[in-house]
Amino acid sequence: MTVTYTARVANARFGGFSQLLLLWRGSIYKLLWRELLCFLGLYMALSAAYRFLLAEEQKRYFEKLVLYCDQYASLIPVSFVLGFYVTLVVHRWWNQYLCMPLPDALMCVVAGTVHGRDDRGRLYRRTLMRYAGLSAVLILRSVSTAVFKRFPTIDHVVEAGFMTREERKKFENLNSSYNKYWVPCVWFSSLAAQARREGRIRDNSALKLLLEELNVFRSKCGMLFHYDWISIPLVYTQVVTIAVYSYFLACLIGRQFLDPARGYKDHTLDLCVPIFTLLQFFFYAGWLKVAEQLINPFGEDDDDFETNFLIDRNFQVSMLAVDEMYDDLAMLEKDLYWDAAEARAPYTAATAFLLQQPSFQGSTFDIALAKEDMQFQRLDGVDGPLGEAHGDFLQRLLPAGAGTVGPLGRRLSLLRRKNSCVSEASTAASCGCAGTADGGGVECGCEDPLLDPSLREPELEPPACLDPPASIPGPPAEPFITVSIPGPRAPAPPWLPSPIGEEEESPA
């Protein structure tokens, strides 16, 4: 059974973890005491042989061996390989627990989508959840030794009520050499489709939701099978085990206490028990034992998953949810805070101090600024109200004044080529001096640089105008639109849009 100590460490206090050191069940002492006694026994045997059994010449050779082992034992990267290995094992251990097939979401969907208070409706809901529980039992007895001991054969599964005898015949008659934990999920899908045809499931959206939850449940069963099939590579486990065992085999010799009279470096004290070597063995070998216990959490160790407990719990709550609790609602009543503008649940005397604490508004709400730092600053030192500075921004980008008209002249030349068939009268009417008293014969005095031939860019010869077609009886044609050519101005900045669309229309 899983060792739970959460309540013991609910609050941090002085020596909070120290009380956990006295626990035996699930502790490191229970896992490691045999290996620790074996290591200490071998160490004491070598120490006694060095002190009482070896001759002087043999002692000198043993001392050289001790110095050699102590010098080169540190070359074994035991902490590096062991740290990565244990991290991988713990991550894998937690992911396997997340893959445990729990029916909570599925039973809520079944209770909400498969309707009917009669025996037929009950039969549909209970059978659907029994199929889900059967799939979980089949996969767990394939990966967990505790569940396999509880259900060693399919007959035990039938006798436990997870499968009927007729279903067992269909299950065994299915010719497949692979694990058939997925068969009840297929039965579930077929039964859900039959319930849809009978109207127990009222629409296709409800059926889709039900099958989606079933697929989530089935995928977790499949992941448990794959975790059991695909282990951590054997070579990694072997490397870590050899690194730890070889390191402490070298420590058995290299950490021996030598005769202080010989004057060897770091051997000025002669003790019988290597205290810090035992602590090092306790940490490294204990680390390896942690990985050994967590690498397969479906066994019968103290901290392995309670798979049989989960089977009992899941089967019971799923049947309660879809049968006894189906459509069993309490009478609707107004809640206690129906007329309250601000609903707040009461506090006991032990928690009343929480009412004095202000609610969290955000980490920036405690920042204080000086009054002068909270004033808005105007752009470019413009005087006047703040809104006028924004209105004058475009005007500053478009200064008035004469300048080169190269880009604008090129665009107008394109317009002239396009409108080359316009009559001279309409062209003259577009000039600002066309309405003088003299009439014709007076040259235009606008001196528009855009109309000055010396400022025009060379352009191709305009195409010859076609003869106007013969007049066709019908409604009168619309008059030409007079286009006034803008006066000179400074070139626009390159990031502004093209001025080609800025022509103004004037009445004919």
N, C-alpha and C positions, 0 to 999 in steps of 0.2 A: 504494500500500500504506500502511496506517495507520502513522504514526510513533509508536513506543512508546518512552518514556523512563522508565518506572516504576522500573526497576532503578537508574537514575542518582540518583534522589531517594529511595531506600529509607530512608536515614538522614539526619536533619537535621544539617548541619554548617556550618562557616563558609564562606560563599560557595557554598552548595549549588546554587543556581540559576544561578550565574555560568557554570558549564561548559555549560549549555544554550544560552547566548547565542551560542556559536560554531557551532551546528548550522545547516546550510543547508537541508536537505530538510524541508519542512513549516514553515519559519520565516517570520516576518513580513518578513524582508528579501527572500525570494523572491517574496512576494506584492506588496510595495509599492515595490520599487526603481524601477520605471518611472514611477510617479506621483510619487515623490519627486524624481527627476531632472527631470521635466517642470516641477514647481513651482519647483525651484531655478533651472532655466534661464530661466523667465519672470521670476522675481524679479531675477536678475542682468541680464537684458536691460533691464528698466525702470530699474534702478539706473544702468546705463551710459548710457542715454538721458538721464536726469536730470543726470548729471555732465558729459557731453561733447557732447550733441546739442542740448539745449534752450537757447533764448536766455534772457536775464535775466527778461524779462516772462513767458515761458512757465514758467520755474522758479518764479516767485512763484505762478502759478496752480496748478502741480503741487503745491507745498507746501501750499496751502489744501486741495486735494483729498486729500492724505495725511492731514492733520489731521482732515478730515471723516470719512473712512473709518475711521480709528483710533478715533474717538469713538463711532461708531454700530455698529461691527461687533460689539460686545459685546451688542447687543440680540438677536442671533440665538441662540435657546435650543438650541445644538448639543449640549451635554452632556446636557440633559434628554431630548430626543427620541431621541438616539443610545443613551443608557443603557437606556431602556425597550425600545427596538427590539432591541438585542443580547440582553437578558435573555429576551425572547420567543423569539428565534431559537434560543438555546442550549437553552431548555426544550423547544422543539419538536424540536430535533435529537436530544436524548436519548430522548424519547418514541418517535421513529421507530425508534431502535435497539431499544427494548423490544418493538416490534411485529414484529421479524424472526421469521419462522416457523421455530422450532427443533423438530425431531422427537423430542427426547430423552424427554419424558414419554410421547408417543404410542407410541414403539417399545417402551418398557417394558411398557405395557399390552397391546400386541399380542403380545409374547412371553409374557406371563403369562395371557392369556385365549384365544388361538387355539391349540389343541392339535393334536398329531399329528406324529410323527417321519417319516412317509412322505412321498412326493413331493407328495401332495395337500395335506398340512398345510404343507409348505415353500412350495408355490405360493400358498396363501392368504396366508401371512405376508409373503412377498416382494412379492406384488402389492399388498397393502394399503399397505405402506410406499412402494412405487413410485408409487402414486397420490398419496400425500401429498407426495412429492418433486416429482412433476409439477405439482401445484398451486402449490408454491412457485416452481418455475421459470417457470411462466406469469405469475405476478404480478410476479416480479422482472424479467423481460424487458420488462414493461410500464412499469416505473418506473425502471430502472437502465440507463444508456447502456452500461456495461461488459458487462452480461449480454445486452443486445440485440445488441451487436457479436459476442458469442459464439454466440448463437442468433437470427440475424436472421429466420428463417422456421420454420414448424412442421416442415418437412423436416429441419432441423438438430436439432430436438428428438427426432424419430423416430430419426435416425441416431445420436444420443447414447445411445439406449436408455431414455429416459424414457417413451416412448409406442410402442406397436406400430402396425403399419399398419392393422389392423382397428380399433383404438381411434381412430386418426386419421380414418378414414372416419366413424365415429360422431360424432366431435368436429366435423368440418366439415359434416356433414349436419344438425347441430342449428341450426335457424333462429333466430338471435338476433343483433341488431346491437350488443349490449353485450359487455363483456369477459367471457370465458368461463373465467376462472381457477377458478371454483367447480365446474366440471363433474367433474373428478376426485374432488372431495369427495363428490359424489352417487354416483359409481361406488363409492367406498369404503364408503358406507353400504349400498348394495345388496349388495355382496359380503360385508359383515359380517352382514347379515341372512341371506344364503344359507348362510354358515358356521354360523350359529345353527340353521338348519333341519337341517343335516347333522350337528349335534352337535359340531362343532369348537369352538364356544363353548358351554359346558355349561349355562349358565343365563342368565336375562334380566338379572340384576344385572351380570354380566360384560359383556353386550352394552351395557347402559346406560352402564357406565363407559367402554367403548371409544368410544361415540358422543359422550360428554361431552368426552373428550380431543380427538376430531376437531373438535368445535365450537370448542374453544379455539384449535386450530391454524388453522381456517378463519377465525375472527374476526380473528386477527393478519394473515392475508393481506388480509382486507377493509380493515383499518385502514391498511395500506400503500397500498392503492388510494385511499382517501379522503384520506390525507395528500398523495398526488401530485395529486389532483384539487382539493382545497381548499387554496389557498396563503394565506400572510399577505396581507391586503388590499393591493392595488396602491397605493392612496393612501398607506398608511403607509410603504411602501418609497420612494415618490416624495418624500414630505415629508422623510424622513431624508436621502435623497441630495441633495435641493436645499438643505437646511440646511447640510450639510457643505461642498458645493461653493461655495455662495454665501459662506459664512464665509471660506473660504480665498481666494476671489476678492477679497474686500474686504481680506484680509491682504496680498495681493500689492502693493496700493497703500498701505494704511494702515501697514504695518510697514516702509516704506522709511526709511533713515537720511537725515535732512536736514542741511543745512549748519549746524554748531554756531554759526557767526558770526551767524546770523539770530536767535538767542536764543529759539527755540521751546521750550515746556515739554517736558521729558522727551527732549529731543534735544540733549544735551550731549556725546554720543559718536558718532563716525562710524566705523562698521564696514562692511565689504563683505558679510560673510556673516551672515544673521540666525539665530544659533544657536538661540535659544529658540523662534523661530517655526518653525524646522525640526523641533524636538522636538515642538511642539504639532501640527504636521502629521503627524508620525510617529505620535503617539498617536491622534488623532481619525480620520485616514484609515485607520490600521491597524485601529482598532475597526470601522470600516465594512467593511473587507476581511474581518475575521473573520466578520461577519454574512453577507457575500457567499459565503464558502466553506461555511458551515454551513447555509445556508438550504435547500440541496438536497444531502444527503449521499450521493446515489446517482449521483454523477458520477464523474469520474476525477481529482479533485484528490488531493493527497498524504494528506489526512486524511479522505477519503470512505470509506464502509463497503466492506469487502472482500466484496462480494456473490458473486463467482465462487469465492472461497475457501470461503465458507459453503455454497455449493451442493455443492462437492466433499466437504467434510467431512460435511455432513448425510447425503448419499446413502451414503457409505461406512459410517459408524457405524450407520446405521439397518439396512442389510443385514447387517452383522455381528451386531447385537443380535438380530435375528429369525431368523437362519439358523444361522450357525456357533456362536453362543453359546446357541442354544435348547437347553434341558435338558442343558447341558454343565456339570455341577457337579463340583467337587473332592470327594474322599472326606471325609466328616465326621471330624474329629479333635478331641480335647481341646485347647483353647488353652493357651498357655504359662502362663497365670495361673489354671489350673483349680482348684488347691488353695490359692491365695493369698487370705488374708483381706482384704488391701488391694492391689488391682492398681495398679501404677504402671509406666509405660513408662520405659526407661532414658534417660539423657541423655548426650550426648557431652561431651568435655572443654571444648568451646567454650560449652556451655550449662549446665555443672554448677553455676554460681553461682545459677541459678534455684531450686535446691533449698533454698537458705538463706533464701529469701524466704517469709514466712508467707502462707497463703492468705487471701483477702479474706473477711471474715465479715459485713461491713455497716458503714456509715458511723457508726453509733452505738456500736460496740463499743469505741471508744477514749475514750468519755466517762467521766470519773471523778467520783464523787459522794462527799461527806463522809458519815461514818457516821450523823450525826444527820439528814442529809437523806434517808436511806433508811428512816426509821421511819414506819410508817403512822400517820396522824392520826385521832383519834376524832371522831365527829360530835357537834356541839353541846356539846362539853365533857363528855360523859357518862362517869362513872367506871365502873370495872369492866371485865370482859372485852369485847373488841371485838364479839363476836357478840351480846351482850345488847342493845347499842344498836340493832341492827337489829330485834330482836324487840319492843322497846318503842315502835317508831315508830308502829304502827297504834293502840296504846293511847293515845298522846298526841293522835292525831287524833280520838279518840272519848272525850272527857271525860264522866264521870258527873255527874249533877246534874239538878235540875228545870229546866224551861224551857218554852217554848211548844211546843205540840203541834199546831200548825196543819197542817203538811204530813201528819203521821201521822194526825191526825183526819180529814182529807179522804180519805185512803186507806181508813180503817176505815169511813167512811160508805159508800164504794162497796161494801165487803164486806157491810155490813148490807143495802143495797138488793138485793144479789145473793142473800143468804140470808134474805130477809124471811119466807119460809115456814117457818122453823125454829120449833119449838114453844117455849112459854115454859119448859117443863121443861128443855129442852136449853140454853136461854139461861141459866137459873138455875144449871145445873150448871157452866157455864163460869166462874161467879164463884168467887173464892177462898174465900168464907165459906159455900158451899153445904153443906158437910159439918159444920156445927156441931151441937151436941147438941139445940138447940131445934127444929131442923127449920124448918118453915114459920112464917111470921109474924115472923121476925127479919129486919130490914132488913140489907142488905149494908153492911158497915162498911169495905169496901176503900177507899172514897173515891178510886176511880181517876179521875183527871181526864178520862180518855178516855170514861168512862161518865157523867160529870156532865152533865146536860142543859144547864147554863149555859155549858159549854165547847164544846158541839157546834155545828157550823156548820149553818145552815138547810139543810134538804134537802127533796126532794120527798116527797110522800106515798107510802109503799110500796104496791105493788099488792096487792090482796086475794088471800088465799090460796085456792087452789082446793080443793074438797072432795077428800079423799083417795079414791082409787079403791077399789072393793070388793076385798076380799082374794081373791087368786087362789091356788088350791092350788099348792104348789110348795115349793121350799126356803125356809127362813126368811131374811128380809132381814137384811142386815148392820147392826150397830148404828151409830148416829151417831158421828161423830168429834168429840170435845170439843176445842174450840180455846180455848186460854188466851190472854187479851189481855195483851200485855206491859205492864210497869209504866212509870212516867214516866221519861224520861231527856232529856238535853239534845238539841237538834236536831243532826242529823248535818251535816257539811260538805257544801256543794252538789256537790262533785266525787265523793262516794261514791255507790255504787248505791242504788236505792230500797229502803227497809226493808219493802216490802210482802210480800216473800217470806220473811220471818223468822219466821212463825208456827210454833209448836212443836205437834206432835201428842201428845196424851196418851191413854191407854187409856180407853175408855168406862166 
